[in-house]
Amino acid sequence: MSAEYISLKNAKQDKLFYFVANVVVYREADGRCLILKRSEAEKVHPGRWCVPGGKLEWHQLDPTRPTRRNGDVLDYENAVEELLSREVEEEAGISIRNGLEYINSVAFIRPDAVPVILVKFAAIYAAGEVRIEKGAFTDSAWVNAEEVGSYECIDGIKEEVGKTIDLFRKRAIDRV
């Protein structure tokens, strides 16, 4: 019998994590990536520069609306893609193209003791003017691989921006 609701009743306490995904947004027109400055009120990395992203939340896994039933298992296909598309729109007011490129992952423990699995991707900017989410962010910038180093970024952002730029530039060269 498939689950009718989400519960931690049967979960093993030492196997619980937040699932977070981030995306480095690459603008093909000028080879720059979007970074956002986190509010000083944020629990994790206040005031530091980051890229769009967010947590997968239970309400996004509605047991009455899976994309398919896999026997007794409820599947939610493209959950990460939908999460990142929505977060980019909410946090920056822009849209990204379909098709994420995996960058890397990291597990960490937040200052409030919550363990997190963070999976990072790259995507190509599609449209829109940047409008940062009020209360969550205080500034935005489109940066290249050199400029990102002059911002106080969360560790790893500089390398991820560089990797994203290299990835999409190489792909553009390969198409020619």
C-alpha positions as CSV (number, residue, x, y, z in Angstrom):
1,M,0.0,0.0,0.0
2,S,1.4,3.4,-1.0
3,A,2.0,6.1,1.6
4,E,-1.0,8.5,2.3
5,Y,1.0,11.2,4.0
6,I,4.6,12.0,4.9
7,S,5.9,11.0,8.3
8,L,9.1,10.5,10.2
9,K,7.6,7.9,12.4
10,N,9.5,5.0,10.7
11,A,12.6,7.0,9.7
12,K,15.9,6.3,11.4
13,Q,16.9,9.3,13.4
14,D,20.5,9.1,12.1
15,K,19.4,9.2,8.5
16,L,17.5,12.5,8.5
17,F,18.8,15.5,6.4
18,Y,17.6,18.6,4.7
19,F,17.9,18.2,1.0
20,V,19.1,21.5,-0.7
21,A,19.9,22.2,-4.3
22,N,21.7,25.3,-5.7
23,V,22.2,26.4,-9.3
24,V,24.8,28.6,-10.9
25,V,23.0,30.6,-13.6
26,Y,25.1,31.3,-16.6
27,R,24.3,34.2,-19.1
28,E,25.5,33.2,-22.6
29,A,25.4,36.8,-23.9
30,D,28.4,37.9,-21.8
31,G,29.7,34.7,-20.1
32,R,28.7,35.8,-16.6
33,C,27.0,34.1,-13.7
34,L,24.5,35.5,-11.2
35,I,25.4,35.8,-7.5
36,L,23.2,37.0,-4.7
37,K,24.0,38.6,-1.3
38,R,22.3,36.9,1.6
39,S,20.5,39.0,4.2
40,E,22.3,39.5,7.5
41,A,19.2,37.9,9.1
42,E,19.9,34.5,7.5
43,K,20.8,31.6,9.9
44,V,23.4,30.2,7.5
45,H,26.1,32.4,5.9
46,P,24.5,35.8,6.7
47,G,25.7,38.6,4.5
48,R,27.7,36.3,2.2
49,W,27.3,36.0,-1.6
50,C,25.7,32.8,-2.9
51,V,23.8,31.4,-5.9
52,P,20.0,30.7,-6.1
53,G,18.7,27.5,-4.4
54,G,16.5,26.1,-1.8
55,K,15.2,23.2,0.3
56,L,13.0,20.5,-1.0
57,E,9.9,20.7,1.2
58,W,7.3,18.1,2.1
59,H,4.4,20.0,0.5
60,Q,6.2,19.5,-2.8
61,L,5.7,15.8,-2.4
62,D,1.9,15.6,-2.3
63,P,1.0,11.9,-1.8
64,T,-2.2,12.4,-3.9
65,R,-0.2,13.8,-6.9
66,P,3.0,11.7,-7.6
67,T,4.2,11.8,-11.2
68,R,4.0,8.0,-11.2
69,R,3.4,5.0,-8.9
70,N,6.2,2.6,-8.9
71,G,4.5,-0.3,-7.1
72,D,3.9,0.9,-3.6
73,V,6.4,3.7,-4.0
74,L,5.3,7.3,-5.0
75,D,7.7,8.9,-7.5
76,Y,8.2,12.6,-8.0
77,E,10.1,13.0,-11.3
78,N,12.0,16.2,-11.9
79,A,11.6,17.3,-8.3
80,V,15.0,19.0,-8.3
81,E,14.5,20.7,-11.7
82,E,11.2,22.1,-10.5
83,L,12.7,23.2,-7.2
84,L,15.5,25.1,-8.9
85,S,13.3,26.7,-11.5
86,R,10.9,27.9,-8.8
87,E,13.7,29.1,-6.5
88,V,15.5,31.1,-9.3
89,E,12.2,32.8,-10.1
90,E,11.4,33.5,-6.4
91,E,14.9,34.6,-5.4
92,A,16.0,36.4,-8.5
93,G,12.9,37.0,-10.7
94,I,14.5,35.3,-13.7
95,S,14.0,32.0,-15.5
96,I,16.4,29.3,-16.5
97,R,16.4,26.9,-19.5
98,N,15.6,23.2,-19.0
99,G,18.6,21.0,-18.5
100,L,20.7,21.1,-15.4
101,E,24.4,20.2,-15.4
102,Y,25.7,18.6,-12.2
103,I,28.6,20.4,-10.6
104,N,29.2,18.7,-7.2
105,S,27.7,18.1,-3.8
106,V,28.6,18.7,-0.1
107,A,27.2,17.5,3.2
108,F,27.4,19.9,6.1
109,I,26.0,20.7,9.5
110,R,24.3,24.1,10.0
111,P,25.1,26.2,13.1
112,D,21.7,25.2,14.5
113,A,22.8,21.5,14.2
114,V,20.7,20.5,11.2
115,P,22.5,18.2,8.8
116,V,22.2,19.1,5.1
117,I,22.9,17.5,1.8
118,L,23.6,20.2,-0.9
119,V,23.6,19.2,-4.5
120,K,24.9,21.9,-6.9
121,F,24.0,22.4,-10.6
122,A,24.6,24.8,-13.5
123,A,21.9,26.1,-15.8
124,I,21.6,28.7,-18.6
125,Y,19.7,31.9,-18.1
126,A,16.6,32.1,-20.2
127,A,14.9,35.5,-19.5
128,G,13.9,38.2,-17.1
129,E,15.3,41.1,-15.2
130,V,16.9,40.3,-11.9
131,R,14.6,41.3,-9.0
132,I,16.0,40.0,-5.7
133,E,13.6,38.5,-3.1
134,K,13.1,41.1,-0.4
135,G,14.1,40.0,3.1
136,A,16.2,37.1,1.9
137,F,18.8,39.0,-0.2
138,T,20.2,42.5,-0.3
139,D,22.1,42.7,-3.7
140,S,22.9,40.8,-6.9
141,A,25.7,40.8,-9.4
142,W,26.6,39.2,-12.7
143,V,30.2,38.2,-12.5
144,N,32.9,36.4,-14.5
145,A,35.4,34.0,-13.1
146,E,37.8,36.7,-12.1
147,E,35.3,39.2,-10.6
148,V,33.7,36.6,-8.3
149,G,36.9,36.6,-6.3
150,S,36.3,40.1,-5.1
151,Y,33.0,39.2,-3.4
152,E,32.8,37.6,0.1
153,C,31.2,34.4,-1.2
154,I,30.3,31.2,0.6
155,D,33.2,28.8,0.2
156,G,33.0,26.9,-3.1
157,I,31.0,29.6,-5.0
158,K,34.0,31.0,-6.7
159,E,35.1,27.6,-8.0
160,E,31.5,26.7,-9.0
161,V,31.2,29.9,-11.0
162,G,34.5,29.2,-12.8
163,K,33.5,25.6,-13.5
164,T,30.1,26.7,-14.9
165,I,31.7,29.3,-17.2
166,D,34.3,26.7,-18.4
167,L,31.5,24.1,-19.0
168,F,29.3,26.3,-21.1
169,R,32.1,28.1,-23.0
170,K,33.5,24.7,-23.9
171,R,30.1,23.5,-25.0
172,A,29.7,26.6,-27.2
173,I,33.1,26.0,-28.8
174,D,32.2,22.4,-29.4
175,R,29.1,23.4,-31.3
176,V,31.1,25.6,-33.7
